[in-house]
Amino acid sequence: MRRRRWSERGASGASRSRIAVPLIGVALSVLLTGCVAGEPAPSASAPIAPTSSPGTDSSEPSPLLPVYPEEYTTPNVQAETERIAVRITGLVAVAGLLGQDSYSQELENTESEGSYWGMLNTITLEPEVDAALQAASVAADLADAGWLLNDRAQSSADYAVALSSDDDPARSWFLVIGADLSVPGESVVTVRLSSPPLP
């Protein structure tokens, strides 16, 4: 399998395909390679569910949802992917923010032909901020905004929630919000966002 790297540091993105929803379990299993059945869940991993019905109070779409560009070009898809990634990353608690790394680039699709635009944001928080709780909170906010919650996986070392913006894989952005729990005394949240297939 071929995969273009996010950066020279070797951080890689979640794979995109035209049938993204069936591949979510695969993406999460790759993401959480340390996940073992029976391991205790992180103490802060609350259930993920919308707290309200999205779209019931207004016909306007949420600014947290990506908009499929009318003119579907690579620059337009890049701009929309970067816009929505900034919005999502902004949901993570800023009071405990220590640093943030962002990578944005076109990536080859390892599951089928073509490519997609990918964004990876790694957010480092103060050690006392619970990264799993932050990831769960962001996922709940996105569910309220209309994102579809597809899967969740957790272990003592990792926590991740997979979401998609649309039922149609050809028009959907795919998102994995994660927490790296592997290093005691560190609090790290990751936001991996990928576009629909590029033209």
Salt bridges, closest charged atoms under 4 A:
GLU80 OE2 - ARG83 NH2 2.64
ASP101 OD2 - ARG9 NH1 3.38
GLU108 OE1 - ARG2 NH1 3.88
GLU108 OE2 - ARG4 NH2 3.51
